[in-house]
Amino acid sequence: MIKTVIIEDEKPASRKLERMLSVFSEIDVIAKIESVEEGVEWFSKNEHPQLIFSDIVLGDGLSFDIFEKFPTKAFIIYTTAFDQYTLKAFKLNSIDYLLKPILDEDLSSAIEKFKSFIPSDNSVNSQEIKQLIKKEKTTLSRILVKIGYNLKIIQAQEV
């Protein structure tokens, strides 16, 4: 079972997400958190889950505040109506960023992505995953430069 926590301050949205997750037999929602304060308290007293579904804007702050106080090795799938937090989300163990309203296909895709990170022995090491992701980044081979009104392609090694 994949121990999962939902962080969502809107009860209807939290119930809907839990219903959507119920079709995945391997997902076990162990807690539902409604605020930063409640999140800080929960993460300070409980073993961290493998997966977190988190809204970003909560009634008393941003969910990022929870993870800055209690860094987690859990993977986080952000579920939010705002797209301006994307960059910060991916700095805090995010593996996906779902905009509300969440579509079934997007949720399934995010869960499949999470499953692809789980080794066969079911232990999850997010640091190893981060290293793999960093290694996959490609370097630029060409750069487009504007010279007056013209554009010129320059090989990166020439810079």
N, C-alpha and C positions, 0 to 999 in steps of 0.2 A: 504494500500500500504506500502511496505517496502522501505523506503528511503535508497538509496544505492549510494555510491561514488566509482569510479574506480580510482586507482592511478597507472598509467602506463606511462612510458616515450616513449615507442615505439608505434607510432600511429597505425600501422597495428594490433598489438596485442591488443591495446585498442579497436579498432573497432570490432575485432573478438570477444572479450569477451562481448562487448555490444550486438552484434548480438546473441551470445549464450544465454545471459540473457533475450533477448526479448521474448523467448518462455515461460518465467515465467511471467504470467500476474500480479502477485503481486509485482514484482520487478520494482521499479521506479528509474532509474539512474538520480540523480539530479545534479551530477557534475563529470567531468573527469579532473583529476589533473596529470600534466606531470613532476613535479619536487618537490624536498624538499622545495625549496623556495616558489613555488606556493601553496604547501600543507600547509605550516606554515601560509601563508597569508589567505588561504581559511578557515582553521580551527579556526583562530583567529576571523574571521568576521561572520561565519555562524553557525547555529545550527547543531550539529553533527548528522550524519545519524544513522540509526539502524545497518547498515551493510556496511562494506568496503571490497572491493576486492583490494588488494595491491601487486604490484610487490615490491621486496625488493631493488634491485640495480637500482637506478635511475641515470640519468646523472650527478647530482650534489651531490650525497651522497646516504645514505640508508634511506628508508622510516621510519625506526625506529626513526630517528632524529625528524620526524614530531610528532610522538606520545610521545616522551620523552619531547618535548616542550609543547605539548597540549595533555595531557592525555585524552583519550576518553572512553566513556562507550559503544561505538559501538563494535560489534563483528567484527573481522577481519578474512578474508579468504585470506591467502597469495597465490599469483600466481607468481611463479618464476622458473627460470631454475637452480637455485642453491639449493643444499640441506644442505649446511653447516650452514645455519642460523636457522635451525629448532628449536633448544632449545630457542634461544632468541625470536623467533616469538611467542612461546607459553607463554612467560612471558608477552607479550603485547596483551592480549585479543584475541589471535588467537583461532579459533575453528577448522580450517583446514589449510592444507598446500598442495597446488596443484602444482605439477611440470609441467612445460611446455614441450611439447604441452598439453594443457588441454583437457581431454576427456569429452565428454558429460555426461557419466555415473558418472565421478568423480565430475563434477560440480553439477549435480542433487543431488548426495549424500551429498555434502557439504551444499547445500541449504536446504535439508531436515533436516540435523543436526541442522542448524540454526533455522529452524521453530520449532523444538522440544524444543528449549530453550524459545520460546515466550509463555508467559502465555496467557490464553484465553482472557484477557482484552487488549492484544496487547502491554502492557508495558513491557519493557525489563530492567531487573536489573542485570547487569553482575556481580556485587559483590555477589548477592545471588547465581548465577550460579557457581561462583568460589568456594564458600563455599561448595556447593553440590559436586563439583568435588573433592575438598580436602577430604571430608568425605568418598568418595568412594574408596580412596586409601587403598589398603590392606597392612597389615604388614607381614613381613617374618615369617614363622613358622619354617622353616628349613634353615640351611646354609651348603653349601658344602665346606669342608676344605681339603686342600691337606696336607698330612702328609708323607713326603718322596716321594715315588712313588705311594702312595695309596691315595684314596679319601674316606672321611668319612662324613656322614651326621650327623649334630649335631642339636638338637632342639634349637630354638632361645632362649627359656626361660632358657636353660642351660648355655648360654653365659654370 
